[in-house]
Amino acid sequence: MQGMLLRYFLVEGKPNGLRTVEISNMTIYGTIFPRTKINLFENRESATKPGVYILLGTDVDNLDQPVIYW
């Protein structure tokens, strides 16, 4: 397995704010943000492109259990 370069950018300069991730030499691009920052994401060009959107949450019956909705 060869290594790869990840570019992780803190858009707001905060590790818990809006962040972007790119894998060098690939067309894979991701945006990570808390739900409270969705308005900031909607104003970015990447929000207008097709993609896969994943919502992370918590199981309502077991608050210690994470859930992924997609």
PDB file with one MODEL, atoms N, CA, C and O in Angstrom:
MODEL        1
ATOM      1  N   MET A   1       0.851  -1.184   0.000  1.00  0.00           N
ATOM      2  CA  MET A   1       0.000   0.000   0.000  1.00  0.00           C
ATOM      3  C   MET A   1       0.889   1.237   0.000  1.00  0.00           C
ATOM      4  O   MET A   1       1.834   1.338   0.782  1.00  0.00           O
ATOM      5  N   GLN A   2       0.576   2.168  -0.882  1.00  0.00           N
ATOM      6  CA  GLN A   2       1.325   3.405  -0.940  1.00  0.00           C
ATOM      7  C   GLN A   2       0.652   4.456  -0.067  1.00  0.00           C
ATOM      8  O   GLN A   2      -0.559   4.432   0.152  1.00  0.00           O
ATOM      9  N   GLY A   3       1.473   5.376   0.421  1.00  0.00           N
ATOM     10  CA  GLY A   3       0.927   6.480   1.193  1.00  0.00           C
ATOM     11  C   GLY A   3       0.214   7.471   0.298  1.00  0.00           C
ATOM     12  O   GLY A   3       0.369   7.443  -0.923  1.00  0.00           O
ATOM     13  N   MET A   4      -0.556   8.334   0.900  1.00  0.00           N
ATOM     14  CA  MET A   4      -1.233   9.391   0.155  1.00  0.00           C
ATOM     15  C   MET A   4      -1.252  10.649   1.001  1.00  0.00           C
ATOM     16  O   MET A   4      -1.163  10.592   2.227  1.00  0.00           O
ATOM     17  N   LEU A   5      -1.369  11.767   0.340  1.00  0.00           N
ATOM     18  CA  LEU A   5      -1.366  13.052   1.012  1.00  0.00           C
ATOM     19  C   LEU A   5      -2.795  13.540   1.188  1.00  0.00           C
ATOM     20  O   LEU A   5      -3.548  13.635   0.219  1.00  0.00           O
ATOM     21  N   LEU A   6      -3.167  13.849   2.422  1.00  0.00           N
ATOM     22  CA  LEU A   6      -4.470  14.438   2.729  1.00  0.00           C
ATOM     23  C   LEU A   6      -4.274  15.912   3.045  1.00  0.00           C
ATOM     24  O   LEU A   6      -3.374  16.281   3.799  1.00  0.00           O
ATOM     25  N   ARG A   7      -5.113  16.741   2.469  1.00  0.00           N
ATOM     26  CA  ARG A   7      -5.101  18.163   2.806  1.00  0.00           C
ATOM     27  C   ARG A   7      -6.349  18.435   3.632  1.00  0.00           C
ATOM     28  O   ARG A   7      -7.471  18.261   3.156  1.00  0.00           O
ATOM     29  N   TYR A   8      -6.149  18.855   4.846  1.00  0.00           N
ATOM     30  CA  TYR A   8      -7.224  19.117   5.800  1.00  0.00           C
ATOM     31  C   TYR A   8      -7.194  20.614   6.073  1.00  0.00           C
ATOM     32  O   TYR A   8      -6.199  21.121   6.592  1.00  0.00           O
ATOM     33  N   PHE A   9      -8.263  21.335   5.735  1.00  0.00           N
ATOM     34  CA  PHE A   9      -8.272  22.785   5.849  1.00  0.00           C
ATOM     35  C   PHE A   9      -9.357  23.224   6.824  1.00  0.00           C
ATOM     36  O   PHE A   9     -10.517  22.839   6.678  1.00  0.00           O
ATOM     37  N   LEU A  10      -8.988  24.024   7.815  1.00  0.00           N
ATOM     38  CA  LEU A  10      -9.938  24.570   8.782  1.00  0.00           C
ATOM     39  C   LEU A  10     -10.454  25.893   8.217  1.00  0.00           C
ATOM     40  O   LEU A  10      -9.787  26.920   8.346  1.00  0.00           O
ATOM     41  N   VAL A  11     -11.632  25.879   7.593  1.00  0.00           N
ATOM     42  CA  VAL A  11     -12.180  27.042   6.914  1.00  0.00           C
ATOM     43  C   VAL A  11     -12.312  28.228   7.866  1.00  0.00           C
ATOM     44  O   VAL A  11     -11.997  29.360   7.500  1.00  0.00           O
ATOM     45  N   GLU A  12     -12.772  27.971   9.071  1.00  0.00           N
ATOM     46  CA  GLU A  12     -12.969  29.029  10.063  1.00  0.00           C
ATOM     47  C   GLU A  12     -11.787  29.151  11.021  1.00  0.00           C
ATOM     48  O   GLU A  12     -11.809  29.973  11.937  1.00  0.00           O
ATOM     49  N   GLY A  13     -10.768  28.341  10.813  1.00  0.00           N
ATOM     50  CA  GLY A  13      -9.619  28.355  11.709  1.00  0.00           C
ATOM     51  C   GLY A  13      -9.862  27.632  13.021  1.00  0.00           C
ATOM     52  O   GLY A  13      -9.070  27.760  13.955  1.00  0.00           O
ATOM     53  N   LYS A  14     -10.952  26.871  13.103  1.00  0.00           N
ATOM     54  CA  LYS A  14     -11.310  26.139  14.326  1.00  0.00           C
ATOM     55  C   LYS A  14     -11.467  24.659  13.997  1.00  0.00           C
ATOM     56  O   LYS A  14     -12.064  24.323  12.975  1.00  0.00           O
ATOM     57  N   PRO A  15     -10.949  23.768  14.834  1.00  0.00           N
ATOM     58  CA  PRO A  15     -11.053  22.335  14.540  1.00  0.00           C
ATOM     59  C   PRO A  15     -12.473  21.785  14.617  1.00  0.00           C
ATOM     60  O   PRO A  15     -12.730  20.695  14.106  1.00  0.00           O
ATOM     61  N   ASN A  16     -13.390  22.499  15.233  1.00  0.00           N
ATOM     62  CA  ASN A  16     -14.768  21.998  15.320  1.00  0.00           C
ATOM     63  C   ASN A  16     -15.717  22.789  14.412  1.00  0.00           C
ATOM     64  O   ASN A  16     -16.933  22.614  14.493  1.00  0.00           O
ATOM     65  N   GLY A  17     -15.176  23.652  13.553  1.00  0.00           N
ATOM     66  CA  GLY A  17     -15.988  24.403  12.596  1.00  0.00           C
ATOM     67  C   GLY A  17     -16.039  23.685  11.264  1.00  0.00           C
ATOM     68  O   GLY A  17     -15.859  22.469  11.200  1.00  0.00           O
ATOM     69  N   LEU A  18     -16.284  24.436  10.198  1.00  0.00           N
ATOM     70  CA  LEU A  18     -16.338  23.876   8.860  1.00  0.00           C
ATOM     71  C   LEU A  18     -14.926  23.512   8.412  1.00  0.00           C
ATOM     72  O   LEU A  18     -14.009  24.328   8.501  1.00  0.00           O
ATOM     73  N   ARG A  19     -14.754  22.262   7.924  1.00  0.00           N
ATOM     74  CA  ARG A  19     -13.460  21.769   7.483  1.00  0.00           C
ATOM     75  C   ARG A  19     -13.603  21.123   6.112  1.00  0.00           C
ATOM     76  O   ARG A  19     -14.649  20.564   5.784  1.00  0.00           O
ATOM     77  N   THR A  20     -12.542  21.205   5.315  1.00  0.00           N
ATOM     78  CA  THR A  20     -12.522  20.510   4.034  1.00  0.00           C
ATOM     79  C   THR A  20     -11.380  19.517   4.028  1.00  0.00           C
ATOM     80  O   THR A  20     -10.357  19.722   4.681  1.00  0.00           O
ATOM     81  N   VAL A  21     -11.564  18.430   3.278  1.00  0.00           N
ATOM     82  CA  VAL A  21     -10.559  17.382   3.165  1.00  0.00           C
ATOM     83  C   VAL A  21     -10.411  17.032   1.685  1.00  0.00           C
ATOM     84  O   VAL A  21     -11.405  16.833   0.986  1.00  0.00           O
ATOM     85  N   GLU A  22      -9.178  16.958   1.217  1.00  0.00           N
ATOM     86  CA  GLU A  22      -8.891  16.553  -0.158  1.00  0.00           C
ATOM     87  C   GLU A  22      -7.833  15.460  -0.140  1.00  0.00           C
ATOM     88  O   GLU A  22      -6.936  15.474   0.703  1.00  0.00           O
ATOM     89  N   ILE A  23      -7.934  14.520  -1.060  1.00  0.00           N
ATOM     90  CA  ILE A  23      -6.900  13.514  -1.245  1.00  0.00           C
ATOM     91  C   ILE A  23      -6.157  13.902  -2.512  1.00  0.00           C
ATOM     92  O   ILE A  23      -6.758  13.994  -3.583  1.00  0.00           O
ATOM     93  N   SER A  24      -4.850  14.131  -2.398  1.00  0.00           N
ATOM     94  CA  SER A  24      -4.049  14.550  -3.545  1.00  0.00           C
ATOM     95  C   SER A  24      -4.133  13.546  -4.680  1.00  0.00           C
ATOM     96  O   SER A  24      -4.233  12.340  -4.453  1.00  0.00           O
ATOM     97  N   ASN A  25      -4.090  14.052  -5.902  1.00  0.00           N
ATOM     98  CA  ASN A  25      -4.131  13.265  -7.136  1.00  0.00           C
ATOM     99  C   ASN A  25      -5.427  12.482  -7.300  1.00  0.00           C
ATOM    100  O   ASN A  25      -5.460  11.499  -8.039  1.00  0.00           O
ATOM    101  N   MET A  26      -6.490  12.898  -6.626  1.00  0.00           N
ATOM    102  CA  MET A  26      -7.793  12.253  -6.773  1.00  0.00           C
ATOM    103  C   MET A  26      -8.867  13.339  -6.812  1.00  0.00           C
ATOM    104  O   MET A  26      -8.615  14.489  -6.451  1.00  0.00           O
ATOM    105  N   THR A  27     -10.041  12.968  -7.244  1.00  0.00           N
ATOM    106  CA  THR A  27     -11.142  13.922  -7.277  1.00  0.00           C
ATOM    107  C   THR A  27     -12.023  13.806  -6.037  1.00  0.00           C
ATOM    108  O   THR A  27     -13.170  14.253  -6.038  1.00  0.00           O
ATOM    109  N   ILE A  28     -11.488  13.214  -4.997  1.00  0.00           N
ATOM    110  CA  ILE A  28     -12.244  13.048  -3.752  1.00  0.00           C
ATOM    111  C   ILE A  28     -12.093  14.311  -2.921  1.00  0.00           C
ATOM    112  O   ILE A  28     -10.981  14.747  -2.624  1.00  0.00           O
ATOM    113  N   TYR A  29     -13.226  14.890  -2.550  1.00  0.00           N
ATOM    114  CA  TYR A  29     -13.248  16.134  -1.807  1.00  0.00           C
ATOM    115  C   TYR A  29     -14.373  16.034  -0.781  1.00  0.00           C
ATOM    116  O   TYR A  29     -15.492  15.652  -1.123  1.00  0.00           O
ATOM    117  N   GLY A  30     -14.093  16.365   0.440  1.00  0.00           N
ATOM    118  CA  GLY A  30     -15.115  16.266   1.483  1.00  0.00           C
ATOM    119  C   GLY A  30     -15.229  17.542   2.288  1.00  0.00           C
ATOM    120  O   GLY A  30     -14.274  18.310   2.405  1.00  0.00           O
ATOM    121  N   THR A  31     -16.395  17.753   2.834  1.00  0.00           N
ATOM    122  CA  THR A  31     -16.637  18.879   3.733  1.00  0.00           C
ATOM    123  C   THR A  31     -17.257  18.321   5.002  1.00  0.00           C
ATOM    124  O   THR A  31     -18.204  17.536   4.955  1.00  0.00           O
ATOM    125  N   ILE A  32     -16.719  18.731   6.116  1.00  0.00           N
ATOM    126  CA  ILE A  32     -17.188  18.250   7.420  1.00  0.00           C
ATOM    127  C   ILE A  32     -17.605  19.465   8.231  1.00  0.00           C
ATOM    128  O   ILE A  32     -16.873  20.451   8.309  1.00  0.00           O
ATOM    129  N   PHE A  33     -18.788  19.389   8.835  1.00  0.00           N
ATOM    130  CA  PHE A  33     -19.245  20.524   9.634  1.00  0.00           C
ATOM    131  C   PHE A  33     -20.354  20.077  10.578  1.00  0.00           C
ATOM    132  O   PHE A  33     -21.064  19.111  10.298  1.00  0.00           O
ATOM    133  N   PRO A  34     -20.501  20.785  11.698  1.00  0.00           N
ATOM    134  CA  PRO A  34     -21.629  20.492  12.585  1.00  0.00           C
ATOM    135  C   PRO A  34     -22.911  21.048  11.965  1.00  0.00           C
ATOM    136  O   PRO A  34     -22.865  21.955  11.134  1.00  0.00           O
ATOM    137  N   ARG A  35     -24.012  20.515  12.361  1.00  0.00           N
ATOM    138  CA  ARG A  35     -25.312  20.917  11.820  1.00  0.00           C
ATOM    139  C   ARG A  35     -25.549  22.422  11.935  1.00  0.00           C
ATOM    140  O   ARG A  35     -26.224  23.013  11.092  1.00  0.00           O
ATOM    141  N   THR A  36     -25.004  23.030  12.959  1.00  0.00           N
ATOM    142  CA  THR A  36     -25.195  24.468  13.170  1.00  0.00           C
ATOM    143  C   THR A  36     -24.494  25.316  12.114  1.00  0.00           C
ATOM    144  O   THR A  36     -24.751  26.517  12.029  1.00  0.00           O
ATOM    145  N   LYS A  37     -23.618  24.724  11.310  1.00  0.00           N
ATOM    146  CA  LYS A  37     -22.874  25.447  10.276  1.00  0.00           C
ATOM    147  C   LYS A  37     -23.419  25.180   8.879  1.00  0.00           C
ATOM    148  O   LYS A  37     -22.752  25.497   7.894  1.00  0.00           O
ATOM    149  N   ILE A  38     -24.619  24.601   8.768  1.00  0.00           N
ATOM    150  CA  ILE A  38     -25.141  24.246   7.448  1.00  0.00           C
ATOM    151  C   ILE A  38     -25.322  25.476   6.562  1.00  0.00           C
ATOM    152  O   ILE A  38     -25.143  25.381   5.348  1.00  0.00           O
ATOM    153  N   ASN A  39     -25.672  26.626   7.137  1.00  0.00           N
ATOM    154  CA  ASN A  39     -25.823  27.840   6.334  1.00  0.00           C
ATOM    155  C   ASN A  39     -24.496  28.255   5.718  1.00  0.00           C
ATOM    156  O   ASN A  39     -24.469  28.711   4.575  1.00  0.00           O
ATOM    157  N   LEU A  40     -23.413  28.108   6.438  1.00  0.00           N
ATOM    158  CA  LEU A  40     -22.088  28.420   5.922  1.00  0.00           C
ATOM    159  C   LEU A  40     -21.732  27.481   4.774  1.00  0.00           C
ATOM    160  O   LEU A  40     -21.172  27.913   3.766  1.00  0.00           O
ATOM    161  N   PHE A  41     -22.053  26.203   4.925  1.00  0.00           N
ATOM    162  CA  PHE A  41     -21.787  25.232   3.868  1.00  0.00           C
ATOM    163  C   PHE A  41     -22.615  25.522   2.623  1.00  0.00           C
ATOM    164  O   PHE A  41     -22.102  25.423   1.509  1.00  0.00           O
ATOM    165  N   GLU A  42     -23.882  25.878   2.791  1.00  0.00           N
ATOM    166  CA  GLU A  42     -24.764  26.124   1.647  1.00  0.00           C
ATOM    167  C   GLU A  42     -24.274  27.266   0.765  1.00  0.00           C
ATOM    168  O   GLU A  42     -24.620  27.321  -0.415  1.00  0.00           O
ATOM    169  N   ASN A  43     -23.481  28.170   1.310  1.00  0.00           N
ATOM    170  CA  ASN A  43     -22.958  29.293   0.537  1.00  0.00           C
ATOM    171  C   ASN A  43     -21.666  28.962  -0.203  1.00  0.00           C
ATOM    172  O   ASN A  43     -21.124  29.818  -0.903  1.00  0.00           O
ATOM    173  N   ARG A  44     -21.169  27.753  -0.063  1.00  0.00           N
ATOM    174  CA  ARG A  44     -19.918  27.353  -0.721  1.00  0.00           C
ATOM    175  C   ARG A  44     -20.221  26.678  -2.059  1.00  0.00           C
ATOM    176  O   ARG A  44     -21.275  26.068  -2.238  1.00  0.00           O
ATOM    177  N   GLU A  45     -19.283  26.798  -2.984  1.00  0.00           N
ATOM    178  CA  GLU A  45     -19.454  26.203  -4.315  1.00  0.00           C
ATOM    179  C   GLU A  45     -19.650  24.688  -4.237  1.00  0.00           C
ATOM    180  O   GLU A  45     -20.410  24.115  -5.017  1.00  0.00           O
ATOM    181  N   SER A  46     -18.966  24.047  -3.299  1.00  0.00           N
ATOM    182  CA  SER A  46     -19.062  22.585  -3.193  1.00  0.00           C
ATOM    183  C   SER A  46     -20.479  22.119  -2.857  1.00  0.00           C
ATOM    184  O   SER A  46     -20.817  20.966  -3.123  1.00  0.00           O
ATOM    185  N   ALA A  47     -21.305  22.975  -2.287  1.00  0.00           N
ATOM    186  CA  ALA A  47     -22.681  22.593  -1.951  1.00  0.00           C
ATOM    187  C   ALA A  47     -23.555  22.468  -3.199  1.00  0.00           C
ATOM    188  O   ALA A  47     -24.622  21.857  -3.143  1.00  0.00           O
ATOM    189  N   THR A  48     -23.122  23.030  -4.307  1.00  0.00           N
ATOM    190  CA  THR A  48     -23.907  22.973  -5.548  1.00  0.00           C
ATOM    191  C   THR A  48     -23.557  21.768  -6.409  1.00  0.00           C
ATOM    192  O   THR A  48     -24.199  21.529  -7.433  1.00  0.00           O
ATOM    193  N   LYS A  49     -22.556  21.015  -6.007  1.00  0.00           N
ATOM    194  CA  LYS A  49     -22.097  19.873  -6.800  1.00  0.00           C
ATOM    195  C   LYS A  49     -22.721  18.576  -6.289  1.00  0.00           C
ATOM    196  O   LYS A  49     -23.076  18.474  -5.115  1.00  0.00           O
ATOM    197  N   PRO A  50     -22.853  17.584  -7.177  1.00  0.00           N
ATOM    198  CA  PRO A  50     -23.364  16.293  -6.725  1.00  0.00           C
ATOM    199  C   PRO A  50     -22.413  15.672  -5.710  1.00  0.00           C
ATOM    200  O   PRO A  50     -21.202  15.884  -5.766  1.00  0.00           O
ATOM    201  N   GLY A  51     -22.967  14.914  -4.799  1.00  0.00           N
ATOM    202  CA  GLY A  51     -22.121  14.274  -3.810  1.00  0.00           C
ATOM    203  C   GLY A  51     -22.902  13.336  -2.924  1.00  0.00           C
ATOM    204  O   GLY A  51     -24.099  13.118  -3.110  1.00  0.00           O
ATOM    205  N   VAL A  52     -22.211  12.798  -1.976  1.00  0.00           N
ATOM    206  CA  VAL A  52     -22.809  11.930  -0.973  1.00  0.00           C
ATOM    207  C   VAL A  52     -22.816  12.706   0.330  1.00  0.00           C
ATOM    208  O   VAL A  52     -21.789  13.239   0.752  1.00  0.00           O
ATOM    209  N   TYR A  53     -23.956  12.768   0.954  1.00  0.00           N
ATOM    210  CA  TYR A  53     -24.098  13.514   2.194  1.00  0.00           C
ATOM    211  C   TYR A  53     -24.387  12.539   3.313  1.00  0.00           C
ATOM    212  O   TYR A  53     -25.282  11.701   3.203  1.00  0.00           O
ATOM    213  N   ILE A  54     -23.638  12.647   4.376  1.00  0.00           N
ATOM    214  CA  ILE A  54     -23.762  11.728   5.509  1.00  0.00           C
ATOM    215  C   ILE A  54     -24.035  12.557   6.757  1.00  0.00           C
ATOM    216  O   ILE A  54     -23.299  13.494   7.063  1.00  0.00           O
ATOM    217  N   LEU A  55     -25.088  12.208   7.467  1.00  0.00           N
ATOM    218  CA  LEU A  55     -25.439  12.884   8.709  1.00  0.00           C
ATOM    219  C   LEU A  55     -25.114  11.956   9.871  1.00  0.00           C
ATOM    220  O   LEU A  55     -25.591  10.823   9.935  1.00  0.00           O
ATOM    221  N   LEU A  56     -24.302  12.453  10.778  1.00  0.00           N
ATOM    222  CA  LEU A  56     -23.960  11.684  11.974  1.00  0.00           C
ATOM    223  C   LEU A  56     -24.886  12.105  13.097  1.00  0.00           C
ATOM    224  O   LEU A  56     -25.148  13.295  13.274  1.00  0.00           O
ATOM    225  N   GLY A  57     -25.379  11.155  13.847  1.00  0.00           N
ATOM    226  CA  GLY A  57     -26.276  11.463  14.952  1.00  0.00           C
ATOM    227  C   GLY A  57     -26.118  10.461  16.076  1.00  0.00           C
ATOM    228  O   GLY A  57     -25.150   9.703  16.133  1.00  0.00           O
ATOM    229  N   THR A  58     -27.078  10.476  16.955  1.00  0.00           N
ATOM    230  CA  THR A  58     -27.083   9.586  18.109  1.00  0.00           C
ATOM    231  C   THR A  58     -28.387   8.805  18.106  1.00  0.00           C
ATOM    232  O   THR A  58     -29.450   9.357  17.824  1.00  0.00           O
ATOM    233  N   ASP A  59     -28.302   7.532  18.418  1.00  0.00           N
ATOM    234  CA  ASP A  59     -29.485   6.681  18.516  1.00  0.00           C
ATOM    235  C   ASP A  59     -30.369   7.194  19.640  1.00  0.00           C
ATOM    236  O   ASP A  59     -29.903   7.355  20.768  1.00  0.00           O
ATOM    237  N   VAL A  60     -31.643   7.454  19.348  1.00  0.00           N
ATOM    238  CA  VAL A  60     -32.539   8.013  20.368  1.00  0.00           C
ATOM    239  C   VAL A  60     -32.802   7.032  21.504  1.00  0.00           C
ATOM    240  O   VAL A  60     -33.141   7.449  22.612  1.00  0.00           O
ATOM    241  N   ASP A  61     -32.651   5.731  21.243  1.00  0.00           N
ATOM    242  CA  ASP A  61     -32.875   4.731  22.292  1.00  0.00           C
ATOM    243  C   ASP A  61     -31.621   4.439  23.102  1.00  0.00           C
ATOM    244  O   ASP A  61     -31.707   3.908  24.209  1.00  0.00           O
ATOM    245  N   ASN A  62     -30.454   4.782  22.559  1.00  0.00           N
ATOM    246  CA  ASN A  62     -29.190   4.536  23.238  1.00  0.00           C
ATOM    247  C   ASN A  62     -28.258   5.708  22.926  1.00  0.00           C
ATOM    248  O   ASN A  62     -27.571   5.692  21.905  1.00  0.00           O
ATOM    249  N   LEU A  63     -28.227   6.712  23.783  1.00  0.00           N
ATOM    250  CA  LEU A  63     -27.499   7.947  23.521  1.00  0.00           C
ATOM    251  C   LEU A  63     -25.985   7.766  23.418  1.00  0.00           C
ATOM    252  O   LEU A  63     -25.286   8.674  22.968  1.00  0.00           O
ATOM    253  N   ASP A  64     -25.471   6.607  23.830  1.00  0.00           N
ATOM    254  CA  ASP A  64     -24.041   6.323  23.692  1.00  0.00           C
ATOM    255  C   ASP A  64     -23.710   5.707  22.334  1.00  0.00           C
ATOM    256  O   ASP A  64     -22.538   5.524  22.005  1.00  0.00           O
ATOM    257  N   GLN A  65     -24.732   5.388  21.550  1.00  0.00           N
ATOM    258  CA  GLN A  65     -24.538   4.701  20.271  1.00  0.00           C
ATOM    259  C   GLN A  65     -24.666   5.683  19.108  1.00  0.00           C
ATOM    260  O   GLN A  65     -25.743   6.235  18.883  1.00  0.00           O
ATOM    261  N   PRO A  66     -23.561   5.911  18.355  1.00  0.00           N
ATOM    262  CA  PRO A  66     -23.654   6.785  17.189  1.00  0.00           C
ATOM    263  C   PRO A  66     -24.416   6.128  16.050  1.00  0.00           C
ATOM    264  O   PRO A  66     -24.438   4.903  15.933  1.00  0.00           O
ATOM    265  N   VAL A  67     -25.038   6.942  15.214  1.00  0.00           N
ATOM    266  CA  VAL A  67     -25.805   6.468  14.059  1.00  0.00           C
ATOM    267  C   VAL A  67     -25.379   7.296  12.848  1.00  0.00           C
ATOM    268  O   VAL A  67     -25.127   8.496  12.962  1.00  0.00           O
ATOM    269  N   ILE A  68     -25.303   6.647  11.697  1.00  0.00           N
ATOM    270  CA  ILE A  68     -24.990   7.346  10.451  1.00  0.00           C
ATOM    271  C   ILE A  68     -26.213   7.222   9.547  1.00  0.00           C
ATOM    272  O   ILE A  68     -26.691   6.119   9.279  1.00  0.00           O
ATOM    273  N   TYR A  69     -26.715   8.374   9.078  1.00  0.00           N
ATOM    274  CA  TYR A  69     -27.821   8.430   8.136  1.00  0.00           C
ATOM    275  C   TYR A  69     -27.251   8.873   6.799  1.00  0.00           C
ATOM    276  O   TYR A  69     -26.469   9.821   6.742  1.00  0.00           O
ATOM    277  N   TRP A  70     -27.635   8.192   5.718  1.00  0.00           N
ATOM    278  CA  TRP A  70     -27.164   8.596   4.391  1.00  0.00           C
ATOM    279  C   TRP A  70     -28.153   8.282   3.338  1.00  0.00           C
ATOM    280  O   TRP A  70     -27.912   8.557   2.163  1.00  0.00           O
TER     281      TRP A  70
ENDMDL
END
